[in-house]
Amino acid sequence: MKKILSLITIFIVLIMVTSCTKDFLERQPLDQYGEPAVWNDLDLMETFVNNIYYEGIYHGHDGKIGMQTLCDEAMRVADRGARDVCRSVVSPSFKPIFRNQSQRKLRWDYLYSNVRATNLFLSQVEKHTYNDEALKNRLTGEVHFLRGYLYHILTIQYGGVPIIDRPYALDDDHLAVRNTYEESVQFVAAEFDRAAALLPMEHTGANTGRATKGAALAMKARALLYAASDLYNVSDWTNGYAHPELVGYTGGSRTARWQAAKDAAKAVMDLNIYSLHKGDPSPGDDISKNYEEIFLLQHTSEDIFVRQFTATYRDRWGGGYRPGLHFMPGGYHCHGSNNPTQNAVDDYQMNDGSRFDWNNTAHKEDPYLNREPRFYANILYDGVVWAPRPSDVVPLDPVGIIQTGFYENPDGTWRGGLDTRMSPIEDWNNTGSGYYQRKHIDNSYVFMYEDQDNPWRHMRYAEILLSYAEACNELGEDDEARTYINMIRKRAGMPEISSVGDQLREDIRHERRIELMFEDQRYWDIRRWMTAPEVIGAGARGIDIRYYHGQEKPVYTPMEIIEYYWNDRSYFMPISLDEMNRNERLIQNPLY
């Protein structure tokens, strides 16, 4: 009897516990909103969309490693996997660069996580009615823009990818196949068209930085320019890959693709709301300063899509937005990362439009004299006056001069300048190339402690003009191409170019390299142009600067500092082994 009573007692207790547990599990958390609350409230839906912006869109200063270190623009002091990319050793099971805070937003899984968020929003927004139809439409347009952006990043990394345009339920088949490259590009372009139809021409106040009609059309222009480029229209590099449709076009007219790219860029131009910042400089203008302002001002006439760094952003991410701290020298107690290479420095022309040449005696004796204005806005080099030093360093340098040279002592030994690896201040965090990045850095801030608030430009009007000129040249419309490329050169204080055909193509590519340096374009450009084998194969070069005892002028010696290797598989990223193991229907990219 006691045994029976004990069993009954246990049974009653179990019922009570189960009932309480059920009630507890069904409670709404006090610090979160449930799905019904979100999809019935436009303000909460806007917060949901804000999170996709924050989580889904990579920008060049999102952490300490920029895309410039994954090509020939710059090198990293603390490598963190950047050299593995430039040495073509990334593999399905070895992708160290994507563990970093910055590059994680380019990962397959991270991108698809945000794709799911866009799909969830779009699946819910039409199921409800709202009292502000304009806000609903704007948010819907923004989410189409974001989904187009996410798939664009997937496509330029991997080629054709699974197009998933709805949130999966638990009982759905999750093993999606890869769509073709052509289908993926079509989807991206269609998403930007949908976005453009719903988005306003501009935002003001707190909404500045959200996607606009112009941003959607500009991103479409970028996507279509890439799609018309060599990489996606030439397949012999794949060494007999069985699925060429996954990494490029297998039919259709390439001329039509270039025309589509041209038309897309022209659609942005025809909005007539953007112009080059100080595109018609006045006599006596400081051209370098005009160009530098583009990246330091809160707003310019050529901003199309920008990332704002407000107090909200800084609170969200803790450490704030500090490119100065990350990129400036150890002689300022900073991290000294992302050092421009000699490869990049050498490509800046002389101010008369001629090429810089180390075989030219005058150039070699003073390589930083009479270079084009954008050089002085983008590069910090030995001897340039920059910013006041921290108080403890001022006694050693009261002026604030960048010191990347080495000085010979009377006894024949050498001492390093304040910003070298032999610095008496800090030697672990100084340049490995002899240069520092000036672009994007506001020297009115105290680099060590203060957050910058100047925006990151995802897309600006100069890129549209460059894209338009490139498409025109590929279509044989050289007069039109020169008109627009020379608009950019005029703003830069450079002589017009008069070339045609293949030489004009090279001039346009050169102009793009210089105008968009450190703006996260070069990594993709050398791949789509298929110039990466020669560009990466050249390795990373730097400069050795020696002030010999008793001599006033230094001796400059360019040198290789990092050896790189190119393998054609690096045109695309590999799908990670984890993803391949999860989905047996996925097909790996060529040569992996």
ZAMARGU-4260 file (C-alpha; in steps of 0.2 Angstrom, whole numbers, plus 5000, padded with zeros to 4 digits):
<rodrens>
0) 5000/5000/5000 | 5014/5012/5004 | 5022/5008/4988 | 5006/5012/4978 | 5004/5028/4988
5) 5022/5033/4984 | 5019/5030/4965 | 5003/5040/4966 | 5012/5054/4974 | 5026/5054/4961
10) 5013/5054/4947 | 5004/5069/4954 | 5021/5078/4957 | 5026/5074/4939 | 5009/5081/4932
15) 5012/5097/4942 | 5030/5099/4936 | 5025/5096/4918 | 5010/5109/4920 | 5022/5122/4927
20) 5035/5118/4915 | 5023/5120/4901 | 5017/5137/4908 | 5035/5143/4910 | 5040/5138/4892
25) 5025/5147/4885 | 5029/5163/4894 | 5035/5178/4883 | 5053/5183/4888 | 5053/5200/4896
30) 5068/5206/4887 | 5063/5200/4869 | 5048/5202/4857 | 5040/5187/4850 | 5037/5185/4831
35) 5019/5191/4831 | 5024/5206/4840 | 5037/5210/4827 | 5027/5207/4811 | 5013/5218/4818
40) 5024/5233/4822 | 5033/5243/4809 | 5045/5250/4822 | 5050/5233/4827 | 5051/5228/4809
45) 5063/5243/4806 | 5074/5237/4820 | 5074/5220/4812 | 5080/5227/4796 | 5093/5238/4805
50) 5101/5222/4811 | 5103/5215/4794 | 5112/5231/4789 | 5123/5229/4804 | 5126/5210/4803
55) 5125/5208/4784 | 5135/5222/4776 | 5154/5221/4777 | 5164/5237/4776 | 5182/5240/4774
60) 5186/5246/4792 | 5175/5232/4800 | 5189/5226/4811 | 5208/5228/4808 | 5210/5219/4792
65) 5205/5227/4775 | 5203/5218/4758 | 5218/5229/4753 | 5229/5216/4762 | 5222/5202/4751
70) 5229/5209/4735 | 5243/5220/4730 | 5237/5236/4739 | 5244/5233/4756 | 5252/5221/4768
75) 5247/5216/4786 | 5259/5218/4801 | 5251/5204/4810 | 5246/5193/4796 | 5231/5184/4803
80) 5229/5174/4787 | 5230/5187/4774 | 5246/5180/4766 | 5237/5163/4764 | 5225/5171/4752
85) 5239/5179/4742 | 5248/5162/4742 | 5233/5153/4736 | 5234/5140/4750 | 5216/5143/4755
90) 5206/5127/4754 | 5189/5119/4758 | 5196/5115/4775 | 5208/5130/4778 | 5201/5147/4777
95) 5209/5156/4792 | 5206/5174/4785 | 5187/5171/4788 | 5189/5169/4807 | 5193/5187/4809
100) 5180/5200/4814 | 5181/5209/4798 | 5180/5195/4785 | 5168/5184/4794 | 5154/5194/4785
105) 5160/5187/4769 | 5158/5169/4775 | 5145/5157/4766 | 5136/5153/4782 | 5136/5171/4788
110) 5129/5177/4772 | 5116/5164/4771 | 5111/5167/4789 | 5107/5185/4784 | 5098/5179/4768
115) 5087/5169/4779 | 5083/5185/4789 | 5078/5194/4773 | 5067/5179/4767 | 5059/5179/4784
120) 5055/5198/4783 | 5048/5196/4765 | 5038/5181/4769 | 5029/5190/4783 | 5027/5208/4777
125) 5013/5204/4765 | 5003/5194/4778 | 4999/5210/4788 | 4991/5227/4786 | 4999/5242/4792
130) 4994/5260/4795 | 5009/5267/4786 | 5010/5260/4769 | 5025/5271/4764 | 5036/5265/4778
135) 5031/5247/4774 | 5036/5249/4756 | 5052/5258/4761 | 5057/5243/4772 | 5052/5231/4759
140) 5063/5240/4747 | 5078/5240/4759 | 5076/5221/4762 | 5076/5218/4743 | 5092/5228/4742
145) 5100/5219/4756 | 5095/5202/4749 | 5102/5208/4732 | 5118/5213/4740 | 5120/5197/4750
150) 5118/5187/4735 | 5130/5198/4725 | 5144/5195/4738 | 5140/5176/4737 | 5141/5176/4718
155) 5157/5185/4716 | 5165/5174/4728 | 5158/5157/4723 | 5150/5159/4706 | 5132/5151/4705
160) 5125/5148/4722 | 5109/5140/4729 | 5095/5154/4727 | 5084/5152/4742 | 5070/5165/4742
165) 5060/5159/4757 | 5063/5154/4775 | 5064/5135/4777 | 5052/5126/4788 | 5058/5111/4799
170) 5050/5099/4787 | 5057/5106/4771 | 5071/5098/4761 | 5086/5109/4765 | 5098/5101/4753
175) 5098/5114/4739 | 5108/5113/4723 | 5118/5127/4716 | 5110/5138/4703 | 5120/5143/4688
180) 5130/5158/4688 | 5118/5166/4675 | 5103/5163/4686 | 5112/5170/4701 | 5116/5186/4692
185) 5098/5188/4685 | 5092/5185/4703 | 5103/5199/4710 | 5099/5211/4696 | 5080/5208/4699
190) 5082/5211/4717 | 5090/5228/4715 | 5076/5232/4702 | 5063/5228/4715 | 5072/5238/4728
195) 5074/5253/4716 | 5055/5253/4713 | 5051/5255/4731 | 5065/5266/4738 | 5065/5285/4739
200) 5078/5295/4730 | 5086/5301/4746 | 5086/5299/4765 | 5089/5313/4777 | 5092/5315/4796
205) 5092/5298/4806 | 5089/5288/4790 | 5104/5294/4781 | 5114/5279/4776 | 5099/5268/4772
210) 5098/5261/4754 | 5090/5273/4741 | 5084/5271/4723 | 5102/5277/4718 | 5110/5264/4729
215) 5100/5250/4722 | 5103/5255/4704 | 5122/5258/4708 | 5124/5240/4715 | 5115/5233/4700
220) 5128/5242/4689 | 5142/5235/4699 | 5135/5217/4698 | 5132/5218/4679 | 5149/5226/4676
225) 5157/5211/4685 | 5146/5199/4675 | 5152/5205/4659 | 5170/5204/4664 | 5183/5191/4658
230) 5182/5179/4672 | 5164/5175/4670 | 5165/5173/4651 | 5181/5163/4649 | 5182/5145/4656
235) 5198/5138/4649 | 5207/5141/4666 | 5195/5128/4674 | 5205/5114/4667 | 5190/5104/4661
240) 5179/5108/4675 | 5163/5098/4673 | 5151/5112/4678 | 5156/5128/4669 | 5139/5135/4671
245) 5142/5137/4689 | 5157/5149/4687 | 5152/5159/4672 | 5141/5160/4656 | 5140/5146/4644
250) 5130/5155/4630 | 5122/5171/4626 | 5130/5187/4619 | 5144/5195/4629 | 5141/5211/4619
255) 5124/5212/4627 | 5131/5209/4644 | 5143/5224/4642 | 5128/5234/4635 | 5118/5230/4650
260) 5132/5235/4662 | 5133/5252/4652 | 5114/5255/4653 | 5114/5251/4672 | 5128/5264/4675
265) 5119/5276/4664 | 5103/5274/4674 | 5112/5280/4689 | 5119/5295/4680 | 5102/5299/4673
270) 5095/5302/4690 | 5105/5318/4690 | 5107/5319/4709 | 5125/5314/4710 | 5141/5323/4705
275) 5160/5322/4708 | 5165/5331/4724 | 5173/5347/4717 | 5174/5339/4700 | 5179/5356/4692
280) 5193/5362/4703 | 5197/5381/4703 | 5214/5388/4700 | 5224/5387/4716 | 5213/5373/4723
285) 5222/5361/4734 | 5218/5345/4723 | 5225/5333/4736 | 5214/5341/4749 | 5198/5341/4738
290) 5201/5322/4735 | 5205/5319/4754 | 5188/5327/4759 | 5178/5314/4750 | 5182/5302/4764
295) 5182/5313/4779 | 5167/5324/4776 | 5150/5318/4783 | 5142/5320/4766 | 5148/5324/4748
300) 5139/5326/4732 | 5145/5309/4726 | 5139/5298/4740 | 5128/5285/4734 | 5128/5272/4748
305) 5138/5275/4764 | 5140/5267/4781 | 5137/5279/4795 | 5146/5278/4812 | 5135/5286/4824
310) 5134/5284/4843 | 5122/5270/4841 | 5135/5260/4830 | 5148/5263/4843 | 5138/5258/4858
315) 5133/5242/4848 | 5150/5237/4844 | 5160/5242/4859 | 5177/5247/4853 | 5170/5260/4841
320) 5176/5265/4823 | 5195/5268/4824 | 5204/5267/4808 | 5217/5279/4815 | 5221/5267/4830
325) 5222/5252/4818 | 5232/5259/4804 | 5243/5273/4811 | 5261/5270/4817 | 5268/5263/4833
330) 5276/5280/4834 | 5259/5286/4838 | 5256/5271/4850 | 5244/5264/4836 | 5244/5247/4828
335) 5252/5251/4812 | 5242/5238/4801 | 5238/5238/4783 | 5254/5245/4776 | 5253/5251/4757
340) 5265/5241/4746 | 5278/5248/4735 | 5268/5240/4721 | 5254/5252/4724 | 5265/5267/4727
345) 5274/5265/4710 | 5258/5265/4701 | 5254/5283/4705 | 5259/5294/4690 | 5270/5309/4690
350) 5260/5325/4690 | 5262/5327/4671 | 5254/5311/4668 | 5270/5301/4664 | 5274/5285/4673
355) 5285/5284/4688 | 5301/5274/4684 | 5315/5268/4696 | 5327/5268/4681 | 5324/5287/4680
360) 5338/5295/4690 | 5327/5310/4696 | 5313/5299/4701 | 5325/5287/4711 | 5333/5301/4720
365) 5317/5309/4726 | 5303/5296/4723 | 5290/5307/4732 | 5292/5323/4723 | 5280/5329/4709
370) 5268/5314/4711 | 5250/5315/4706 | 5239/5324/4720 | 5230/5307/4725 | 5246/5300/4730
375) 5248/5313/4744 | 5230/5311/4749 | 5232/5292/4751 | 5249/5288/4756 | 5260/5292/4772
380) 5278/5291/4767 | 5295/5295/4775 | 5297/5314/4778 | 5279/5320/4776 | 5272/5331/4790
385) 5257/5322/4797 | 5250/5325/4815 | 5256/5330/4832 | 5264/5315/4842 | 5258/5309/4859
390) 5265/5320/4873 | 5278/5307/4878 | 5285/5306/4860 | 5284/5325/4856 | 5302/5327/4863
395) 5308/5316/4850 | 5298/5324/4836 | 5290/5340/4840 | 5284/5343/4822 | 5275/5326/4818
400) 5285/5319/4804 | 5283/5302/4797 | 5299/5293/4800 | 5301/5276/4791 | 5319/5278/4786
405) 5335/5271/4795 | 5349/5283/4801 | 5368/5278/4801 | 5377/5282/4817 | 5395/5288/4817
410) 5401/5271/4822 | 5393/5263/4807 | 5378/5255/4817 | 5360/5260/4812 | 5345/5267/4822
415) 5327/5266/4816 | 5315/5281/4813 | 5301/5282/4825 | 5289/5273/4814 | 5300/5258/4809
420) 5303/5241/4816 | 5318/5248/4825 | 5308/5262/4833 | 5313/5268/4851 | 5295/5270/4855
425) 5287/5254/4849 | 5294/5242/4837 | 5281/5228/4836 | 5268/5237/4827 | 5276/5248/4813
430) 5277/5246/4795 | 5284/5232/4785 | 5283/5241/4769 | 5289/5258/4773 | 5272/5266/4771
435) 5256/5269/4780 | 5238/5272/4774 | 5232/5290/4774 | 5216/5288/4765 | 5201/5288/4777
440) 5211/5294/4792 | 5207/5310/4800 | 5222/5317/4809 | 5212/5329/4819 | 5208/5315/4831
445) 5218/5307/4845 | 5221/5291/4836 | 5223/5281/4852 | 5207/5285/4861 | 5195/5294/4849
450) 5182/5286/4838 | 5181/5293/4820 | 5163/5297/4814 | 5167/5300/4795 | 5157/5287/4785
455) 5163/5272/4775 | 5159/5274/4756 | 5152/5258/4750 | 5147/5266/4733 | 5151/5283/4726
460) 5148/5292/4710 | 5166/5290/4704 | 5164/5272/4703 | 5149/5274/4692 | 5159/5284/4680
465) 5173/5272/4680 | 5161/5257/4676 | 5152/5267/4662 | 5169/5271/4654 | 5175/5253/4655
470) 5159/5246/4647 | 5159/5260/4634 | 5177/5255/4630 | 5173/5236/4629 | 5159/5241/4617
475) 5171/5250/4606 | 5164/5267/4611 | 5181/5275/4615 | 5176/5293/4613 | 5162/5291/4626
480) 5174/5281/4637 | 5187/5295/4637 | 5174/5309/4641 | 5170/5301/4657 | 5187/5294/4662
485) 5194/5312/4659 | 5181/5319/4671 | 5189/5309/4685 | 5206/5314/4680 | 5201/5333/4679
490) 5195/5332/4697 | 5212/5323/4701 | 5222/5337/4693 | 5228/5326/4680 | 5231/5328/4661
495) 5217/5321/4650 | 5221/5304/4641 | 5219/5302/4622 | 5222/5283/4620 | 5210/5271/4611
500) 5207/5252/4611 | 5218/5241/4621 | 5228/5255/4628 | 5212/5264/4633 | 5207/5249/4642
505) 5224/5249/4652 | 5222/5267/4656 | 5204/5265/4662 | 5210/5250/4673 | 5224/5261/4680
510) 5212/5275/4684 | 5201/5263/4693 | 5216/5256/4703 | 5221/5274/4709 | 5204/5282/4711
515) 5197/5267/4721 | 5213/5262/4731 | 5209/5256/4748 | 5190/5255/4744 | 5189/5236/4743
520) 5188/5235/4724 | 5205/5229/4719 | 5203/5212/4726 | 5188/5209/4715 | 5195/5219/4700
525) 5211/5209/4697 | 5200/5193/4697 | 5187/5198/4686 | 5200/5205/4674 | 5210/5189/4676
530) 5226/5200/4679 | 5228/5191/4696 | 5242/5179/4691 | 5254/5193/4686 | 5248/5205/4700
535) 5249/5193/4714 | 5264/5184/4706 | 5274/5200/4708 | 5273/5198/4727 | 5273/5212/4739
540) 5287/5225/4738 | 5292/5239/4750 | 5306/5252/4752 | 5322/5253/4762 | 5327/5270/4766
545) 5344/5274/4772 | 5351/5291/4779 | 5370/5288/4778 | 5380/5297/4790 | 5386/5314/4784
550) 5374/5314/4769 | 5358/5325/4768 | 5348/5315/4756 | 5343/5297/4759 | 5345/5282/4747
555) 5329/5273/4742 | 5330/5255/4738 | 5314/5245/4733 | 5314/5227/4738 | 5303/5212/4739
560) 5296/5209/4756 | 5284/5195/4754 | 5284/5182/4741 | 5266/5177/4734 | 5260/5163/4723
565) 5245/5162/4712 | 5235/5147/4708 | 5220/5148/4696 | 5208/5140/4709 | 5209/5157/4718
570) 5198/5165/4706 | 5184/5159/4717 | 5183/5154/4735 | 5180/5136/4740 | 5164/5130/4748
575) 5170/5125/4765 | 5171/5107/4769 | 5158/5109/4783 | 5145/5115/4770 | 5150/5101/4758
580) 5147/5088/4772 | 5130/5096/4776 | 5124/5096/4759 | 5128/5081/4747 | 5121/5091/4732
585) 5133/5105/4732 | 5147/5105/4719 | 5164/5111/4723 | 5172/5125/4714 | 5186/5122/4701
590) 5203/5115/4705 | 5199/5112/4724
</rodrens>
